[in-house]
Amino acid sequence: MISRREQINEAIVTQKANPYTGNVDNTYLNDNVFKEFVKHRDLKRVYVTKLGLKYRWSEEEIQLMYDKTPDSWETASGKVINFDFGLGENKVAVDGRDEKYHQPHHDHIHPRSLGKQDGWDDARINHPNNIQITSNIQNVMKRDFTLEEWLDVAPTIPDLMVDKI
């Protein structure tokens, strides 16, 4: 019997291959993002572009974030969980529990509050070098830990870049 995780992983792969192509705002954000999607047919690019719009990144910074954004993550027990980069009509994992694992979240590696204390400006705090993609559940759990405690459990996050800031 196929697990729910495997069903969603398969649905995400299918959605990547056959995405909704109508120009709906909550799916492609705006006409320019929709045109980029039509050119690349890549839902991860739409997701990363959304971050770029939020943080006013240059095209180079959007590409940097795209290049380092994983397509999936692996649990400590070795289960691969695909990220559901779809928005709006392209979203696959909508059930609360499923969404926690498959929904990508962006996470500031060096927390915003500490960056401000350290004298960082917003451009440095929100630069792609200080942002990583984690699952919803990892990002929510991180809020419950001190930084020291989090660094003890952080190896479950691929390519954690705390030492590279």
N, C-alpha and C positions, 0 to 999 in steps of 0.2 A: 504494500500500500504506500502510495506517495504521500509525503508529509505536507502540511500546509506551507512550510517554508519552501519546499521544492516546487509546489504549485505556483506560488507567487514568483519564485525565481524564473520559472518557465513563462509565466504571464509577462514578466518584465522583458524578457528576451523577445517574446512575440510582439509586445508593444513597441520595442525599439525598431523591429523590422517593419511594422505596419502601424505607424503612429497616426493619430487623428490629424488631419491636414487642414481643417477649417481654421480660418483666422478668428479665433475667439480670444478676447482679451485675457481671461484668466488662464488660458492655455499657453499663449505666446507673448503676453505682456503688452506688446505694441507692434505696429506694422514693421518697424526695423528689425525687431527680434524675429518676427515671423519670416521676413525675407532671408535672414541669416539661416533660419531653420530650413527653409526651402532649399537653400544652397548646400547645406551640410547634412541635413536630415539626421540631426544628432540632438537628442533630448538633454544630454549632459551639457552641451554647449548652451542650450536655453537656460538651464539652471545656473550655470556659472555666469552667464551674461546678466541674469537677474541680480546676482551678487555684485557684479561690476557696476550696474546701474545704481544700486544702493550705496556703494562706497565710492562712486565716481572714478572708477579705474580707467586707465588708458587701455587701448587694444592690447598692448604688450602685457599689461598686468592681468587682463582677462585671460590671455593665452597662458601665462605663467600658472594661474590658478587652474585652468583647464588641464594643463599637462600634469599637475600633481594631484588631481582629484581622482581617487580610485573608483573603479566601477563596482566594487564589492568590498566586503570586509570578511574576515574570518574570525569566528568565535574561538574562545580558548579550547573548546572541544573539537575544533577543526571543521565546523560547519561553515560553508560559504554562503553569505547572504548578499544578494545583489541589491544595489541601491536603486530605488525607484525615483529617477530624475524627472518623471513626467509631472506636469502641472495641469490643473483643470481637467480637460477631457482625456489627457494622456496618463493620468494618475491611476496606478494599479492597486497599490496597498492602501486601502482606505479604512479598513477595520482597525480599531484602536491598538490592539496588541500587535497586529502585523505591521502597522505603520511605524510603531516604535523601533522595530528592527530594520525595516527597509527604507524608511524615510531619511534622506541625508540631511544633516544639519551642519551649518558652518560654526566653527568653534574658534575663538581667539586663543591661541597657544599661550601667549603671555596675556593674562586677563586684562581687560580694558581698565579696570580700576587700578591694577598695579602699574600698568603702562602710564596712566595719568600721574600716579605717585612718583614714578621714575622720570617724569618730565617728557614723556613721549607726546608728540603731536598726533592729531587724528589720522594723518596720512600714514604714519608709522604703525599706529595701533591697528589700523584697518587694511594694511598692506597684505597682499597674498602670502608673503613670507611669514606673517603672523596668524594666518588662518589655515585651518585644516578641516577636512570634511570627516565627520563622524556620523554614526547612526544617532537617531533621536534618543534612543535609550542610553547610549554612552554619554551623550551631552547632558541629559537630564540627571544622570547619576553623578556626573562631575560636579554639579552644583551642591551636592550633599557632602562633599569632601573638602578638607583644607587642601591647599596646594601640595603640601608634603604627602598627605594621604593619597591624593590623586596620582602623584608621580609613582607611587607604589603599585597602583593598578593600571596605569596608563599603557603599559606594554601590550594590552589587548587592542590598542589602536594602532593600525599600520602606520609606519613612517612618522611616528611622533617626532616633532622637530624642536622640542623645547631647547635642546642644546645648540641649535643652529641659528638662533635669533641674533 
